[in-house]
Amino acid sequence: MKILVLHSDITTDAPPEELDTLIAAEAVVRALQARGHKVEQAPFRQERLQSLLGQIAPEIVFNLVEGVDGQGRLAPIAPKMLAAERMRFTGASAEAMALTNDKPLTKKRLRDAGLTTPDWTVPPEWRDLDAGRWIVKAALEDASLGLDDQCVVEVGQVKARAQKCAARFGGYWFAERYVEGREFNIAVLDGCVLPMAEMCFEHWPASKPRIVGYDAKWEEDSTGWNGTVRAFGVERNEPRLAAQLKSASEEVWRLFALSGFARVDFRVAEDGTPLILEINTNPCISPDAGFAAAAAEAGIGYETLIEAIVEAA
């Protein structure tokens, strides 16, 4: 087929979480070419999309747009415009992406559906902000923006931390109850749960919050990068927990009408309860990222994975 790989429009001096989109796009192009497709690659620009589609005339668009003008909350613009052009594209719909990009709204939808998620509170009322530790997060951005060693705070510091992050990064910030426990990233391909990965925190400093923060994802040679180690085997070693994670991931897929590929992040509390943290409808698809690792664990090579995403569109 003739396929257009569409990615975020970013500059060469962009931060690493944005540059990663280009790495993924180039890898997807190579994989599709190896499968015999005719492939074009281009950045997403709203004012030029219609003419770009007319010029290339793709049969399908591989959507890797993770943000517009550097803002993740605007990523749903791409699938919305592609749908308006009646273009077949990979991944989630604009509606599903917009909903899951809004973390507080996602958590409310999960809670209303009877799925477990940590408690949360939003400004300006900050209702139910009670004693204990909280993690302050960007409500509408991903890539672990602002998740540094100071993001987990006591109740009295929540408002100040949210104000500081809003001043530094912009946007809307909320607080989620911090859950001390284990972390799992569950890759779902066309509704099928792939082998489930646990992110283990090895040789971790006692003072550092046990989270997959910004440094763990983007700062090579950092403590976070070197200390977070992906491990498979929960299905074999802890079948009851694996069944709970799998069931919840499948329910999430149905509840949010997901399509193509997605990742569901969990925290497993010390009492063994899995709690859903976030849903990523456009997870990193680079060959060295977690989604590809889960596929490889299932015996699915990278080229086959990319082909499967195309077929699911």
C-alpha positions in Angstrom: 0.0 0.0 0.0 0.9 3.7 -0.2 1.3 4.8 3.4 2.0 8.2 4.9 3.8 8.3 8.2 2.6 11.5 9.9 4.5 12.8 12.9 4.6 15.8 15.1 6.2 18.9 13.6 9.2 19.5 15.8 12.5 21.3 15.5 16.0 19.8 15.8 16.5 21.5 19.1 13.3 20.1 20.7 13.5 18.3 24.0 14.2 14.5 23.9 10.5 13.5 24.5 9.6 15.3 21.3 12.7 14.2 19.3 11.7 10.6 20.1 8.8 11.0 17.8 11.2 11.4 14.8 13.1 8.3 15.9 9.9 6.3 16.0 8.7 7.7 12.6 11.9 6.7 10.9 11.8 3.2 12.4 8.2 2.8 11.2 9.1 4.0 7.7 11.9 1.4 7.5 9.7 -1.4 8.8 6.9 -0.6 6.3 9.3 -0.4 3.4 10.8 -3.8 4.4 7.2 -5.1 4.2 6.9 -3.9 0.6 4.9 -0.7 1.1 5.5 2.6 -0.6 6.0 5.0 2.2 6.2 8.8 2.6 7.1 10.7 5.8 5.9 14.2 6.8 5.3 16.4 9.7 1.7 17.3 10.7 0.8 20.9 9.9 -2.9 21.8 10.1 -2.9 24.4 7.3 -1.1 22.0 4.9 -2.7 18.6 5.7 -5.4 18.7 3.0 -2.8 19.6 0.3 -0.4 17.0 1.6 -3.0 14.2 1.4 -3.9 15.4 -2.1 -0.3 15.3 -3.2 0.6 11.9 -1.7 -2.8 10.3 -2.0 -2.0 7.6 0.7 -4.3 4.7 1.2 -3.6 4.9 5.0 -1.9 7.3 7.4 0.3 5.9 10.2 -0.5 8.5 12.8 2.4 9.4 15.1 1.3 12.9 16.0 1.9 13.2 19.7 1.5 17.0 20.0 0.8 20.1 18.0 3.0 23.2 18.7 4.7 21.2 21.4 1.4 20.6 23.3 0.3 17.0 23.8 -3.3 18.2 24.6 -3.6 19.2 21.0 -2.7 15.8 19.6 -6.3 14.9 18.9 -6.5 17.5 16.2 -4.6 15.2 13.8 -7.0 12.2 13.9 -10.0 14.6 13.9 -8.8 16.2 10.7 -7.9 12.8 9.1 -11.4 11.6 9.9 -12.9 14.7 8.4 -10.9 13.9 5.2 -12.4 10.3 5.3 -8.8 9.0 5.6 -8.0 5.7 7.1 -5.5 6.0 9.9 -3.8 4.0 12.6 -4.5 4.3 16.3 -7.2 5.9 18.4 -10.0 8.2 17.3 -9.9 11.8 18.1 -12.6 11.3 20.7 -10.8 8.5 22.5 -7.5 10.4 22.4 -9.0 13.6 23.8 -10.7 11.8 26.6 -7.7 9.7 27.7 -5.4 12.8 27.4 -7.4 14.4 30.2 -6.2 12.5 33.2 -8.8 13.7 35.8 -11.6 13.1 33.4 -10.2 9.7 32.5 -10.1 8.8 36.2 -13.7 9.9 36.7 -14.8 7.7 33.8 -12.8 4.8 35.3 -14.3 5.3 38.8 -17.8 5.6 37.4 -17.3 2.3 35.5 -16.2 0.5 38.7 -12.6 0.3 37.8 -10.0 1.1 40.5 -7.8 4.2 40.2 -6.0 6.2 42.9 -7.9 9.1 44.5 -7.3 12.5 43.0 -8.1 16.2 43.5 -8.2 19.2 41.2 -7.9 22.9 41.6 -9.2 25.4 42.6 -11.3 23.6 45.2 -8.9 20.8 45.9 -11.7 18.7 47.4 -10.8 15.7 49.5 -7.1 16.8 49.8 -6.3 15.0 53.0 -3.2 13.8 54.9 -0.7 11.6 53.1 1.5 11.8 50.1 0.4 13.0 46.7 2.0 13.1 43.3 1.4 16.4 41.3 0.9 15.8 37.6 0.1 17.6 34.4 -3.6 17.0 33.7 -3.4 17.3 29.9 0.2 16.4 29.0 2.2 13.2 29.0 5.9 12.1 28.6 6.3 12.4 32.4 6.4 16.2 32.1 7.3 17.6 35.5 7.7 14.2 37.2 11.1 14.8 39.0 12.4 13.9 42.4 10.2 16.7 44.0 6.8 15.7 42.4 5.7 13.5 45.3 4.8 15.8 48.2 3.0 15.9 51.5 -0.5 17.3 51.6 0.6 20.7 52.7 2.8 21.2 49.7 0.4 20.1 47.0 -1.0 23.6 46.1 2.5 25.2 46.0 3.9 22.4 43.9 1.0 22.7 41.4 1.4 26.5 41.2 5.2 26.1 40.6 4.7 23.5 37.8 2.0 25.7 36.2 4.4 28.7 36.3 7.3 26.7 34.8 5.6 24.5 32.3 2.2 26.1 31.8 -1.1 24.2 31.7 -3.3 22.6 34.3 -2.0 20.5 37.2 -3.8 18.2 39.6 -2.8 15.8 42.4 -3.2 12.0 42.6 -2.8 10.0 45.8 0.7 8.5 45.7 0.6 4.7 45.8 3.6 3.0 47.2 3.9 -0.3 45.2 4.8 -2.0 42.0 4.4 -0.5 38.5 3.1 -2.3 35.3 2.9 -1.1 31.7 0.4 -3.2 29.8 0.6 -3.0 26.0 -2.6 -3.8 24.1 -2.6 -4.5 20.4 -5.9 -4.4 18.6 -7.7 -5.4 21.8 -5.3 -8.2 22.7 -3.1 -7.9 25.8 0.6 -8.6 25.1 3.0 -10.0 27.7 2.8 -7.7 30.7 5.9 -5.7 31.8 6.7 -4.7 35.3 9.0 -1.7 35.7 11.3 -2.7 38.6 13.2 -0.1 40.6 16.7 -1.5 41.1 19.5 0.1 43.3 17.1 2.9 44.0 18.1 5.8 46.3 15.9 5.8 49.4 15.1 9.5 49.0 14.0 9.2 45.3 10.3 8.5 44.6 9.7 5.1 43.1 8.2 6.3 39.8 9.0 6.2 36.1 9.7 9.9 36.0 11.1 12.2 33.4 14.8 11.1 34.0 13.9 7.5 33.7 12.4 8.0 30.2 14.6 10.7 28.7 17.9 11.3 30.6 20.4 8.6 29.6 23.0 7.7 32.4 20.7 9.1 35.1 19.8 7.1 38.2 16.2 6.8 36.9 17.3 5.6 33.4 19.6 3.0 34.8 17.5 2.0 37.7 14.2 1.2 36.0 14.4 -2.3 34.5 11.6 -3.9 32.5 10.8 -7.5 33.6 8.3 -10.0 32.1 6.9 -13.1 33.7 3.9 -12.1 35.9 1.6 -14.4 33.9 3.8 -17.4 34.9 4.8 -16.3 38.4 1.7 -14.5 39.7 -1.3 -15.8 37.6 -3.9 -14.2 39.8 -2.4 -10.8 39.6 -1.9 -11.2 35.8 -5.5 -12.1 35.4 -6.6 -9.0 37.2 -4.3 -6.8 35.1 -5.4 -8.4 31.9 -9.1 -8.1 32.7 -8.8 -4.4 33.7 -6.8 -3.6 30.5 -9.5 -5.3 28.4 -12.2 -3.3 30.2 -10.3 -0.1 29.6 -10.1 -1.0 25.9 -13.9 -1.4 25.6 -14.8 1.5 27.9 -12.8 4.1 26.0 -13.5 2.6 22.5 -9.8 2.3 21.8 -8.4 1.0 18.6 -5.1 0.1 17.0 -2.6 0.1 20.0 -2.5 1.5 23.4 -0.8 1.2 26.8 -2.4 1.0 30.2 -0.3 1.9 33.2 -1.0 0.4 36.6 0.3 0.7 40.2 -0.2 -2.4 42.3 -0.7 -1.3 45.9 1.0 -3.1 48.8 -2.2 -5.0 49.5 -2.1 -6.4 45.9 -4.8 -4.2 44.4 -4.1 -3.1 40.8 -5.0 0.6 40.3 -5.1 2.2 36.8 -2.9 5.3 36.6 -3.1 6.4 33.0 -4.1 5.3 29.5 -1.8 6.2 26.6 -3.5 6.0 23.2 -0.3 6.9 21.3 2.5 5.1 23.2 6.1 5.2 21.9 6.5 2.7 19.1 10.3 2.9 18.7 12.1 -0.4 18.4 13.7 0.0 21.8 10.5 1.1 23.6 8.2 -0.9 25.9 5.5 -1.6 23.3 8.0 -3.3 21.0 9.6 -5.1 23.9 6.2 -6.6 24.8 5.6 -7.6 21.2 9.0 -9.3 21.1 8.2 -11.2 24.3 5.1 -12.5 22.4 7.3 -13.6 19.5 6.2 -10.7 17.3 9.0 -9.0 15.4 9.1 -5.2 14.9 8.1 -5.3 11.3 5.3 -7.7 12.0 4.1 -5.4 14.9 4.0 -2.3 12.6 2.2 -4.3 9.9 -0.4 -5.4 12.5 -1.0 -1.8 13.6 -1.7 -1.0 9.9 -4.0 -3.9 9.5 -5.9 -2.9 12.6 -6.6 0.6 11.2 
